[in-house]
Amino acid sequence: MQLAFRVPPAAIIEWHETLRAYGVEILRGPTEIPDWRHETLFFRDPEGNILELYAEI
């Protein structure tokens, strides 16, 4: 299962730093996807689900 949550653009970097500080498994760090006009961050929750934070850029 994958869940996606939209956040403000500046929040992607902040969340990445916070999640890393808590030892969360990062699957793909902040990545710009120009074709979609998104910046994304993928990580796993404690149950193994894939979560995505994305910002419209």
C-alpha distance matrix in Angstrom:
0.0 3.8 6.7 10.2 13.5 16.9 19.6 23.3 24.1 25.9 23.0 20.9 23.6 24.1 20.6 20.5 23.7 22.7 19.5 21.5 24.3 22.1 21.0 17.3 15.8 15.9 14.2 16.2 18.9 20.2 20.4 22.2 21.2 24.5 23.8 21.2 23.3 20.4 20.1 16.7 15.6 12.4 12.0 10.3 10.9 13.0 10.5 8.9 5.7 6.3 8.4 10.9 14.3 16.4 20.0 22.1 25.1
3.8 0.0 3.8 6.7 10.2 13.4 16.1 19.7 20.3 22.2 19.5 17.4 20.2 20.9 17.5 17.5 20.9 20.2 17.2 19.4 22.3 20.5 19.6 15.8 14.5 13.9 12.2 13.6 15.9 16.8 17.1 18.7 17.8 21.1 20.6 17.9 19.7 16.7 16.4 13.1 12.2 9.4 9.8 9.2 10.2 13.3 11.7 9.8 6.2 4.7 5.5 7.3 10.7 12.6 16.3 18.4 21.4
6.7 3.8 0.0 3.8 6.8 10.3 13.1 16.8 18.0 19.9 17.1 15.5 18.7 19.0 15.6 16.4 19.8 18.7 16.2 18.9 21.5 19.8 19.6 15.8 15.4 14.6 13.7 14.6 16.1 16.4 17.0 18.3 17.7 20.8 20.5 17.3 18.6 15.5 15.4 12.3 11.6 9.8 10.3 10.1 10.3 13.6 12.7 11.6 7.9 6.6 4.9 6.1 8.6 10.7 14.1 16.3 19.6
10.2 6.7 3.8 0.0 3.8 6.8 9.7 13.3 14.4 16.6 14.1 12.6 16.1 16.7 13.7 14.7 18.2 17.5 15.5 18.3 21.0 19.8 20.0 16.4 16.1 14.5 13.8 13.7 14.6 14.0 14.5 15.4 14.9 17.7 17.7 14.3 15.2 12.1 12.1 9.4 9.6 8.9 10.5 11.7 12.2 15.9 15.7 14.4 11.0 8.7 5.8 4.5 5.7 7.1 10.3 12.6 15.9
13.5 10.2 6.8 3.8 0.0 3.8 6.4 10.2 12.0 14.1 11.4 10.8 14.4 14.5 11.9 13.7 16.9 16.0 14.8 17.9 20.1 19.1 20.0 16.7 17.2 15.5 15.7 15.2 15.2 14.0 15.0 15.6 15.7 18.2 18.7 15.1 15.1 11.9 11.7 9.8 10.0 10.5 11.9 13.4 13.4 17.0 17.4 16.7 13.5 11.5 7.9 6.2 4.9 6.2 8.6 11.1 14.5
16.9 13.4 10.3 6.8 3.8 0.0 3.8 7.0 9.0 11.6 9.7 9.6 13.4 13.8 12.0 14.0 17.1 16.7 16.1 19.1 21.2 20.9 21.9 18.9 19.5 17.3 17.5 16.3 15.6 13.5 14.3 14.1 14.3 16.2 16.9 13.4 12.6 9.7 9.9 9.3 10.6 12.2 14.3 16.4 16.7 20.3 21.0 20.1 17.0 14.6 11.1 8.5 5.8 5.0 5.6 7.8 11.3
19.6 16.1 13.1 9.7 6.4 3.8 0.0 3.8 6.4 8.2 6.2 7.2 10.7 10.7 9.6 12.1 14.7 14.3 14.6 17.5 19.1 19.3 20.8 18.3 19.3 17.1 18.0 16.5 15.0 12.6 14.1 14.0 15.2 16.8 18.4 15.1 13.5 10.6 9.8 9.7 10.6 13.0 14.8 17.2 17.4 20.9 22.2 21.5 18.8 16.4 12.7 10.1 6.6 6.0 5.3 8.1 10.7
23.3 19.7 16.8 13.3 10.2 7.0 3.8 0.0 3.8 5.7 5.4 7.4 10.2 10.4 10.7 13.1 15.2 15.3 16.4 18.9 20.3 21.0 22.7 20.6 21.7 19.2 20.3 18.3 16.1 13.2 14.5 13.9 15.5 16.4 18.4 15.5 13.0 10.8 10.0 11.2 12.5 15.6 17.5 20.3 20.7 24.1 25.7 24.9 22.4 19.8 16.2 13.3 9.6 8.2 5.6 7.5 9.0
24.1 20.3 18.0 14.4 12.0 9.0 6.4 3.8 0.0 3.8 5.4 6.0 8.3 9.7 10.6 12.1 14.2 15.3 16.3 18.2 19.9 21.2 22.5 20.5 21.2 18.2 19.1 16.5 14.1 10.7 11.7 10.7 12.9 13.6 16.2 13.9 11.0 8.8 7.5 9.5 11.3 14.8 17.2 20.5 21.5 25.0 26.6 25.4 23.0 20.1 16.8 13.5 10.0 7.9 4.9 6.6 6.6
25.9 22.2 19.9 16.6 14.1 11.6 8.2 5.7 3.8 0.0 3.8 5.6 6.3 7.0 9.1 10.7 11.8 13.1 14.8 16.5 17.6 19.3 21.0 19.6 20.7 18.0 19.5 17.1 14.1 11.0 12.9 12.7 15.5 16.4 19.3 17.3 14.4 12.2 10.0 11.5 12.2 15.8 17.6 20.8 21.7 24.9 27.0 25.9 24.1 21.3 18.0 15.1 11.5 10.5 8.3 10.4 9.9
23.0 19.5 17.1 14.1 11.4 9.7 6.2 5.4 5.4 3.8 0.0 3.8 5.6 5.0 5.9 8.4 9.9 10.2 11.8 14.0 15.1 16.3 18.1 16.5 17.9 15.6 17.4 15.6 12.9 10.4 13.0 13.6 16.2 17.8 20.4 17.9 15.6 12.7 10.3 10.6 10.4 13.5 14.8 17.7 18.2 21.3 23.5 22.7 20.9 18.4 15.0 12.6 9.0 9.1 8.1 11.1 11.9
20.9 17.4 15.5 12.6 10.8 9.6 7.2 7.4 6.0 5.6 3.8 0.0 3.8 5.5 5.3 6.1 8.7 10.0 10.5 12.2 14.3 15.5 16.5 14.6 15.4 12.5 14.0 11.9 9.2 6.7 9.4 10.5 13.2 15.4 18.0 15.8 13.9 10.6 7.5 7.2 6.8 10.3 12.0 15.3 16.5 19.8 21.9 20.5 18.8 15.9 12.8 10.1 6.9 7.1 7.1 10.5 11.1
23.6 20.2 18.7 16.1 14.4 13.4 10.7 10.2 8.3 6.3 5.6 3.8 0.0 3.8 5.5 5.0 6.3 8.7 10.0 10.7 12.4 14.5 15.5 14.4 15.3 12.5 14.5 12.3 8.9 6.8 10.1 11.7 15.0 17.0 20.1 18.4 16.3 13.3 9.8 9.8 8.8 12.0 13.3 16.6 17.9 20.9 23.4 22.0 20.8 18.1 15.3 13.0 10.3 10.7 10.5 13.5 13.3
24.1 20.9 19.0 16.7 14.5 13.8 10.7 10.4 9.7 7.0 5.0 5.5 3.8 0.0 3.8 5.5 5.3 6.2 8.6 10.1 10.7 12.6 14.5 13.7 15.6 13.6 16.2 14.7 11.5 10.2 13.6 15.3 18.4 20.4 23.3 21.3 19.1 16.0 12.8 12.4 10.9 13.6 14.0 16.8 17.3 20.0 22.7 21.9 20.9 18.7 15.8 14.1 11.2 12.4 12.2 15.5 15.7
20.6 17.5 15.6 13.7 11.9 12.0 9.6 10.7 10.6 9.1 5.9 5.3 5.5 3.8 0.0 3.8 5.4 5.0 5.9 8.4 9.7 10.6 12.2 10.8 12.6 10.9 13.5 12.7 10.2 9.5 13.1 15.1 17.8 20.4 22.8 20.5 18.9 15.4 12.3 10.9 8.6 10.7 10.6 13.2 13.6 16.4 19.0 18.3 17.2 15.1 12.2 11.0 8.5 10.7 11.6 15.3 16.3
20.5 17.5 16.4 14.7 13.7 14.0 12.1 13.1 12.1 10.7 8.4 6.1 5.0 5.5 3.8 0.0 3.8 5.5 5.3 6.1 8.6 10.1 10.7 9.4 10.5 8.1 10.9 9.8 7.0 7.2 11.0 13.7 16.6 19.4 22.0 20.2 18.9 15.4 11.9 10.1 7.3 9.2 9.2 12.2 13.5 16.2 18.9 17.5 16.9 14.5 12.3 11.0 9.4 11.4 12.7 16.3 16.8
23.7 20.9 19.8 18.2 16.9 17.1 14.7 15.2 14.2 11.8 9.9 8.7 6.3 5.3 5.4 3.8 0.0 3.8 5.6 5.2 6.2 8.8 10.0 10.1 11.9 10.4 13.6 12.8 9.8 10.2 14.0 16.7 19.8 22.4 25.3 23.6 22.0 18.6 15.1 13.7 11.0 12.8 12.2 14.7 15.6 17.6 20.8 19.8 19.6 17.7 15.6 14.7 13.0 14.9 15.8 19.2 19.4
22.7 20.2 18.7 17.5 16.0 16.7 14.3 15.3 15.3 13.1 10.2 10.0 8.7 6.2 5.0 5.5 3.8 0.0 3.8 5.5 5.1 6.5 8.9 8.9 11.7 11.1 14.6 14.6 12.2 12.7 16.5 19.1 21.9 24.7 27.2 25.1 23.7 20.1 16.8 15.1 12.2 13.4 12.0 13.8 13.7 15.4 18.8 18.4 18.4 17.0 14.7 14.5 12.9 15.5 16.6 20.2 21.0
19.5 17.2 16.2 15.5 14.8 16.1 14.6 16.4 16.3 14.8 11.8 10.5 10.0 8.6 5.9 5.3 5.6 3.8 0.0 3.8 5.4 5.2 6.4 5.3 8.1 7.9 11.4 12.1 10.5 11.9 15.5 18.5 20.9 24.1 26.3 24.1 23.3 19.5 16.3 13.9 10.4 10.6 8.6 10.1 10.3 12.1 15.3 14.7 14.9 13.6 11.8 12.2 11.5 14.6 16.5 20.2 21.4
21.5 19.4 18.9 18.3 17.9 19.1 17.5 18.9 18.2 16.5 14.0 12.2 10.7 10.1 8.4 6.1 5.2 5.5 3.8 0.0 3.8 5.3 5.0 5.6 7.5 7.3 11.1 11.7 9.9 12.0 15.5 18.9 21.6 24.7 27.1 25.4 24.6 21.0 17.5 15.2 11.7 11.8 9.9 11.5 12.4 13.7 17.0 16.0 16.8 15.4 14.2 14.5 14.1 16.8 18.6 22.2 22.9
24.3 22.3 21.5 21.0 20.1 21.2 19.1 20.3 19.9 17.6 15.1 14.3 12.4 10.7 9.7 8.6 6.2 5.1 5.4 3.8 0.0 3.8 5.5 7.6 10.5 11.0 14.8 15.5 13.5 15.2 18.9 22.0 24.9 27.8 30.4 28.6 27.5 23.9 20.4 18.4 15.0 15.3 13.2 14.3 14.3 15.0 18.7 18.3 19.3 18.3 17.0 17.5 16.7 19.5 21.0 24.6 25.3
22.1 20.5 19.8 19.8 19.1 20.9 19.3 21.0 21.2 19.3 16.3 15.5 14.5 12.6 10.6 10.1 8.8 6.5 5.2 5.3 3.8 0.0 3.8 5.6 9.2 10.8 14.5 16.0 14.8 16.7 20.3 23.4 25.9 29.1 31.3 29.2 28.4 24.7 21.5 19.0 15.4 15.0 12.1 12.3 11.6 11.7 15.5 15.6 16.8 16.6 15.4 16.7 16.4 19.7 21.6 25.4 26.5
21.0 19.6 19.6 20.0 20.0 21.9 20.8 22.7 22.5 21.0 18.1 16.5 15.5 14.5 12.2 10.7 10.0 8.9 6.4 5.0 5.5 3.8 0.0 3.8 6.4 8.7 12.2 14.1 13.5 16.2 19.5 22.9 25.3 28.6 30.7 28.9 28.5 24.8 21.5 18.7 14.9 13.9 10.8 10.7 10.8 10.7 14.3 13.8 15.6 15.3 14.9 16.4 16.8 20.1 22.4 26.1 27.2
17.3 15.8 15.8 16.4 16.7 18.9 18.3 20.6 20.5 19.6 16.5 14.6 14.4 13.7 10.8 9.4 10.1 8.9 5.3 5.6 7.6 5.6 3.8 0.0 3.8 6.1 9.4 11.7 11.6 14.2 17.3 20.7 22.6 26.1 27.9 25.9 25.7 22.0 19.0 15.8 12.1 10.5 7.2 7.0 7.4 8.3 11.6 10.7 12.0 11.5 11.2 12.9 13.7 17.1 19.8 23.4 24.8
15.8 14.5 15.4 16.1 17.2 19.5 19.3 21.7 21.2 20.7 17.9 15.4 15.3 15.6 12.6 10.5 11.9 11.7 8.1 7.5 10.5 9.2 6.4 3.8 0.0 3.8 6.3 9.2 10.2 13.4 15.9 19.4 21.1 24.7 26.3 24.5 24.8 21.2 18.3 14.9 11.2 9.0 5.7 5.7 7.8 9.0 11.4 9.4 10.9 9.9 10.6 12.2 13.8 16.9 19.9 23.3 24.7
15.9 13.9 14.6 14.5 15.5 17.3 17.1 19.2 18.2 18.0 15.6 12.5 12.5 13.6 10.9 8.1 10.4 11.1 7.9 7.3 11.0 10.8 8.7 6.1 3.8 0.0 3.8 5.7 6.4 9.7 12.1 15.7 17.4 21.0 22.8 21.2 21.4 17.8 14.8 11.6 7.9 6.2 4.3 6.7 9.6 11.9 13.9 11.5 11.9 9.7 9.7 10.2 11.5 14.1 16.9 20.2 21.3
14.2 12.2 13.7 13.8 15.7 17.5 18.0 20.3 19.1 19.5 17.4 14.0 14.5 16.2 13.5 10.9 13.6 14.6 11.4 11.1 14.8 14.5 12.2 9.4 6.3 3.8 0.0 3.8 6.7 10.0 11.1 14.6 15.7 19.4 20.7 19.4 20.1 16.8 14.2 10.9 7.9 5.3 4.9 7.1 10.8 13.3 14.4 11.2 11.2 8.4 9.3 9.6 11.8 13.8 17.0 19.8 21.0
16.2 13.6 14.6 13.7 15.2 16.3 16.5 18.3 16.5 17.1 15.6 11.9 12.3 14.7 12.7 9.8 12.8 14.6 12.1 11.7 15.5 16.0 14.1 11.7 9.2 5.7 3.8 0.0 3.8 6.7 7.4 11.0 12.4 16.0 17.7 16.6 17.1 13.9 11.1 8.2 5.9 5.1 6.9 10.2 13.6 16.5 17.7 14.6 14.0 10.7 10.6 9.4 10.8 11.9 14.6 17.2 17.9
18.9 15.9 16.1 14.6 15.2 15.6 15.0 16.1 14.1 14.1 12.9 9.2 8.9 11.5 10.2 7.0 9.8 12.2 10.5 9.9 13.5 14.8 13.5 11.6 10.2 6.4 6.7 3.8 0.0 3.8 6.1 9.8 12.2 15.6 17.9 16.8 16.4 13.2 9.8 7.6 5.2 6.6 8.2 11.9 14.8 17.7 19.5 16.9 16.3 13.0 12.0 10.3 10.3 11.2 13.2 16.0 16.2
20.2 16.8 16.4 14.0 14.0 13.5 12.6 13.2 10.7 11.0 10.4 6.7 6.8 10.2 9.5 7.2 10.2 12.7 11.9 12.0 15.2 16.7 16.2 14.2 13.4 9.7 10.0 6.7 3.8 0.0 3.8 6.9 9.8 12.8 15.5 14.3 13.3 10.2 6.5 5.5 4.8 8.0 10.5 14.3 16.8 20.1 21.8 19.5 18.2 14.8 13.0 10.3 9.1 9.0 10.1 12.7 12.6
20.4 17.1 17.0 14.5 15.0 14.3 14.1 14.5 11.7 12.9 13.0 9.4 10.1 13.6 13.1 11.0 14.0 16.5 15.5 15.5 18.9 20.3 19.5 17.3 15.9 12.1 11.1 7.4 6.1 3.8 0.0 3.8 6.4 9.5 12.1 11.5 10.9 8.3 5.4 5.3 6.6 9.2 12.5 16.2 19.1 22.4 23.7 21.0 19.4 15.7 14.3 11.2 10.6 9.4 10.3 11.9 11.5
22.2 18.7 18.3 15.4 15.6 14.1 14.0 13.9 10.7 12.7 13.6 10.5 11.7 15.3 15.1 13.7 16.7 19.1 18.5 18.9 22.0 23.4 22.9 20.7 19.4 15.7 14.6 11.0 9.8 6.9 3.8 0.0 3.8 6.0 9.0 8.8 7.6 5.9 4.2 6.4 9.2 12.1 15.6 19.3 21.9 25.5 26.5 23.9 21.9 18.2 16.5 13.0 11.9 9.5 9.3 9.7 8.6
21.2 17.8 17.7 14.9 15.7 14.3 15.2 15.5 12.9 15.5 16.2 13.2 15.0 18.4 17.8 16.6 19.8 21.9 20.9 21.6 24.9 25.9 25.3 22.6 21.1 17.4 15.7 12.4 12.2 9.8 6.4 3.8 0.0 3.8 5.7 5.6 5.9 5.3 5.9 7.5 10.8 12.9 16.7 20.0 22.8 26.4 27.0 24.2 21.9 18.1 16.7 13.3 12.8 10.0 10.2 9.7 9.2
24.5 21.1 20.8 17.7 18.2 16.2 16.8 16.4 13.6 16.4 17.8 15.4 17.0 20.4 20.4 19.4 22.4 24.7 24.1 24.7 27.8 29.1 28.6 26.1 24.7 21.0 19.4 16.0 15.6 12.8 9.5 6.0 3.8 0.0 3.8 5.4 4.7 6.5 8.1 10.8 14.2 16.6 20.4 23.8 26.4 30.1 30.6 27.9 25.5 21.8 20.2 16.6 15.7 12.4 11.6 9.9 8.4
23.8 20.6 20.5 17.7 18.7 16.9 18.4 18.4 16.2 19.3 20.4 18.0 20.1 23.3 22.8 22.0 25.3 27.2 26.3 27.1 30.4 31.3 30.7 27.9 26.3 22.8 20.7 17.7 17.9 15.5 12.1 9.0 5.7 3.8 0.0 3.8 5.6 7.9 10.5 12.5 16.0 17.8 21.6 24.6 27.2 30.9 31.0 28.2 25.6 22.0 20.7 17.3 16.9 13.7 13.2 11.2 10.6
21.2 17.9 17.3 14.3 15.1 13.4 15.1 15.5 13.9 17.3 17.9 15.8 18.4 21.3 20.5 20.2 23.6 25.1 24.1 25.4 28.6 29.2 28.9 25.9 24.5 21.2 19.4 16.6 16.8 14.3 11.5 8.8 5.6 5.4 3.8 0.0 3.8 5.3 8.6 10.3 14.0 15.7 19.4 22.4 24.6 28.4 28.4 26.0 23.0 19.5 17.9 14.4 13.9 10.6 10.3 8.3 8.9
23.3 19.7 18.6 15.2 15.1 12.6 13.5 13.0 11.0 14.4 15.6 13.9 16.3 19.1 18.9 18.9 22.0 23.7 23.3 24.6 27.5 28.4 28.5 25.7 24.8 21.4 20.1 17.1 16.4 13.3 10.9 7.6 5.9 4.7 5.6 3.8 0.0 3.8 7.1 10.0 13.7 16.3 19.9 23.1 25.2 29.1 29.5 27.3 24.4 20.9 18.7 15.0 13.6 9.9 8.4 5.8 5.3
20.4 16.7 15.5 12.1 11.9 9.7 10.6 10.8 8.8 12.2 12.7 10.6 13.3 16.0 15.4 15.4 18.6 20.1 19.5 21.0 23.9 24.7 24.8 22.0 21.2 17.8 16.8 13.9 13.2 10.2 8.3 5.9 5.3 6.5 7.9 5.3 3.8 0.0 3.8 6.3 10.0 12.6 16.2 19.5 21.5 25.3 25.9 23.8 21.0 17.5 15.2 11.4 9.9 6.3 5.4 4.6 5.4
20.1 16.4 15.4 12.1 11.7 9.9 9.8 10.0 7.5 10.0 10.3 7.5 9.8 12.8 12.3 11.9 15.1 16.8 16.3 17.5 20.4 21.5 21.5 19.0 18.3 14.8 14.2 11.1 9.8 6.5 5.4 4.2 5.9 8.1 10.5 8.6 7.1 3.8 0.0 3.8 7.2 10.4 13.8 17.4 19.5 23.2 24.3 22.1 19.8 16.2 13.8 10.1 8.3 5.5 5.2 6.6 6.8
16.7 13.1 12.3 9.4 9.8 9.3 9.7 11.2 9.5 11.5 10.6 7.2 9.8 12.4 10.9 10.1 13.7 15.1 13.9 15.2 18.4 19.0 18.7 15.8 14.9 11.6 10.9 8.2 7.6 5.5 5.3 6.4 7.5 10.8 12.5 10.3 10.0 6.3 3.8 0.0 3.8 6.7 10.2 13.7 15.9 19.6 20.6 18.3 16.1 12.5 10.2 6.7 5.7 4.4 6.6 9.0 10.3
15.6 12.2 11.6 9.6 10.0 10.6 10.6 12.5 11.3 12.2 10.4 6.8 8.8 10.9 8.6 7.3 11.0 12.2 10.4 11.7 15.0 15.4 14.9 12.1 11.2 7.9 7.9 5.9 5.2 4.8 6.6 9.2 10.8 14.2 16.0 14.0 13.7 10.0 7.2 3.8 0.0 3.8 6.8 10.5 12.8 16.4 17.7 15.5 13.8 10.3 8.2 5.5 5.2 6.4 9.2 12.3 13.5
12.4 9.4 9.8 8.9 10.5 12.2 13.0 15.6 14.8 15.8 13.5 10.3 12.0 13.6 10.7 9.2 12.8 13.4 10.6 11.8 15.3 15.0 13.9 10.5 9.0 6.2 5.3 5.1 6.6 8.0 9.2 12.1 12.9 16.6 17.8 15.7 16.3 12.6 10.4 6.7 3.8 0.0 3.8 7.2 10.1 13.6 14.5 11.9 10.3 6.8 5.7 4.5 6.6 8.8 12.2 15.1 16.8
12.0 9.8 10.3 10.5 11.9 14.3 14.8 17.5 17.2 17.6 14.8 12.0 13.3 14.0 10.6 9.2 12.2 12.0 8.6 9.9 13.2 12.1 10.8 7.2 5.7 4.3 4.9 6.9 8.2 10.5 12.5 15.6 16.7 20.4 21.6 19.4 19.9 16.2 13.8 10.2 6.8 3.8 0.0 3.8 6.8 10.0 11.4 9.1 8.3 5.8 5.4 6.5 8.6 11.7 15.0 18.3 20.1
10.3 9.2 10.1 11.7 13.4 16.4 17.2 20.3 20.5 20.8 17.7 15.3 16.6 16.8 13.2 12.2 14.7 13.8 10.1 11.5 14.3 12.3 10.7 7.0 5.7 6.7 7.1 10.2 11.9 14.3 16.2 19.3 20.0 23.8 24.6 22.4 23.1 19.5 17.4 13.7 10.5 7.2 3.8 0.0 3.8 6.6 7.6 5.4 5.4 4.7 5.8 8.7 11.3 14.6 18.1 21.3 23.5
10.9 10.2 10.3 12.2 13.4 16.7 17.4 20.7 21.5 21.7 18.2 16.5 17.9 17.3 13.6 13.5 15.6 13.7 10.3 12.4 14.3 11.6 10.8 7.4 7.8 9.6 10.8 13.6 14.8 16.8 19.1 21.9 22.8 26.4 27.2 24.6 25.2 21.5 19.5 15.9 12.8 10.1 6.8 3.8 0.0 3.8 5.4 5.3 5.5 6.7 6.9 10.3 12.3 16.0 19.3 22.7 25.1
13.0 13.3 13.6 15.9 17.0 20.3 20.9 24.1 25.0 24.9 21.3 19.8 20.9 20.0 16.4 16.2 17.6 15.4 12.1 13.7 15.0 11.7 10.7 8.3 9.0 11.9 13.3 16.5 17.7 20.1 22.4 25.5 26.4 30.1 30.9 28.4 29.1 25.3 23.2 19.6 16.4 13.6 10.0 6.6 3.8 0.0 3.8 5.5 7.5 9.8 10.7 14.1 16.1 19.8 23.1 26.5 28.9
10.5 11.7 12.7 15.7 17.4 21.0 22.2 25.7 26.6 27.0 23.5 21.9 23.4 22.7 19.0 18.9 20.8 18.8 15.3 17.0 18.7 15.5 14.3 11.6 11.4 13.9 14.4 17.7 19.5 21.8 23.7 26.5 27.0 30.6 31.0 28.4 29.5 25.9 24.3 20.6 17.7 14.5 11.4 7.6 5.4 3.8 0.0 3.8 5.7 9.1 10.8 14.6 17.1 20.6 24.1 27.2 29.9
8.9 9.8 11.6 14.4 16.7 20.1 21.5 24.9 25.4 25.9 22.7 20.5 22.0 21.9 18.3 17.5 19.8 18.4 14.7 16.0 18.3 15.6 13.8 10.7 9.4 11.5 11.2 14.6 16.9 19.5 21.0 23.9 24.2 27.9 28.2 26.0 27.3 23.8 22.1 18.3 15.5 11.9 9.1 5.4 5.3 5.5 3.8 0.0 3.8 6.5 9.2 12.7 15.7 19.0 22.6 25.6 28.1
5.7 6.2 7.9 11.0 13.5 17.0 18.8 22.4 23.0 24.1 20.9 18.8 20.8 20.9 17.2 16.9 19.6 18.4 14.9 16.8 19.3 16.8 15.6 12.0 10.9 11.9 11.2 14.0 16.3 18.2 19.4 21.9 21.9 25.5 25.6 23.0 24.4 21.0 19.8 16.1 13.8 10.3 8.3 5.4 5.5 7.5 5.7 3.8 0.0 3.8 6.3 9.9 13.1 16.2 19.9 22.7 25.4
6.3 4.7 6.6 8.7 11.5 14.6 16.4 19.8 20.1 21.3 18.4 15.9 18.1 18.7 15.1 14.5 17.7 17.0 13.6 15.4 18.3 16.6 15.3 11.5 9.9 9.7 8.4 10.7 13.0 14.8 15.7 18.2 18.1 21.8 22.0 19.5 20.9 17.5 16.2 12.5 10.3 6.8 5.8 4.7 6.7 9.8 9.1 6.5 3.8 0.0 3.8 6.8 10.3 13.0 16.8 19.5 22.0
8.4 5.5 4.9 5.8 7.9 11.1 12.7 16.2 16.8 18.0 15.0 12.8 15.3 15.8 12.2 12.3 15.6 14.7 11.8 14.2 17.0 15.4 14.9 11.2 10.6 9.7 9.3 10.6 12.0 13.0 14.3 16.5 16.7 20.2 20.7 17.9 18.7 15.2 13.8 10.2 8.2 5.7 5.4 5.8 6.9 10.7 10.8 9.2 6.3 3.8 0.0 3.8 6.8 9.9 13.6 16.6 19.2
10.9 7.3 6.1 4.5 6.2 8.5 10.1 13.3 13.5 15.1 12.6 10.1 13.0 14.1 11.0 11.0 14.7 14.5 12.2 14.5 17.5 16.7 16.4 12.9 12.2 10.2 9.6 9.4 10.3 10.3 11.2 13.0 13.3 16.6 17.3 14.4 15.0 11.4 10.1 6.7 5.5 4.5 6.5 8.7 10.3 14.1 14.6 12.7 9.9 6.8 3.8 0.0 3.8 6.3 10.0 12.9 15.5
14.3 10.7 8.6 5.7 4.9 5.8 6.6 9.6 10.0 11.5 9.0 6.9 10.3 11.2 8.5 9.4 13.0 12.9 11.5 14.1 16.7 16.4 16.8 13.7 13.8 11.5 11.8 10.8 10.3 9.1 10.6 11.9 12.8 15.7 16.9 13.9 13.6 9.9 8.3 5.7 5.2 6.6 8.6 11.3 12.3 16.1 17.1 15.7 13.1 10.3 6.8 3.8 0.0 3.8 7.0 10.4 12.9
16.4 12.6 10.7 7.1 6.2 5.0 6.0 8.2 7.9 10.5 9.1 7.1 10.7 12.4 10.7 11.4 14.9 15.5 14.6 16.8 19.5 19.7 20.1 17.1 16.9 14.1 13.8 11.9 11.2 9.0 9.4 9.5 10.0 12.4 13.7 10.6 9.9 6.3 5.5 4.4 6.4 8.8 11.7 14.6 16.0 19.8 20.6 19.0 16.2 13.0 9.9 6.3 3.8 0.0 3.8 6.8 9.3
20.0 16.3 14.1 10.3 8.6 5.6 5.3 5.6 4.9 8.3 8.1 7.1 10.5 12.2 11.6 12.7 15.8 16.6 16.5 18.6 21.0 21.6 22.4 19.8 19.9 16.9 17.0 14.6 13.2 10.1 10.3 9.3 10.2 11.6 13.2 10.3 8.4 5.4 5.2 6.6 9.2 12.2 15.0 18.1 19.3 23.1 24.1 22.6 19.9 16.8 13.6 10.0 7.0 3.8 0.0 3.8 6.2
22.1 18.4 16.3 12.6 11.1 7.8 8.1 7.5 6.6 10.4 11.1 10.5 13.5 15.5 15.3 16.3 19.2 20.2 20.2 22.2 24.6 25.4 26.1 23.4 23.3 20.2 19.8 17.2 16.0 12.7 11.9 9.7 9.7 9.9 11.2 8.3 5.8 4.6 6.6 9.0 12.3 15.1 18.3 21.3 22.7 26.5 27.2 25.6 22.7 19.5 16.6 12.9 10.4 6.8 3.8 0.0 3.8
25.1 21.4 19.6 15.9 14.5 11.3 10.7 9.0 6.6 9.9 11.9 11.1 13.3 15.7 16.3 16.8 19.4 21.0 21.4 22.9 25.3 26.5 27.2 24.8 24.7 21.3 21.0 17.9 16.2 12.6 11.5 8.6 9.2 8.4 10.6 8.9 5.3 5.4 6.8 10.3 13.5 16.8 20.1 23.5 25.1 28.9 29.9 28.1 25.4 22.0 19.2 15.5 12.9 9.3 6.2 3.8 0.0
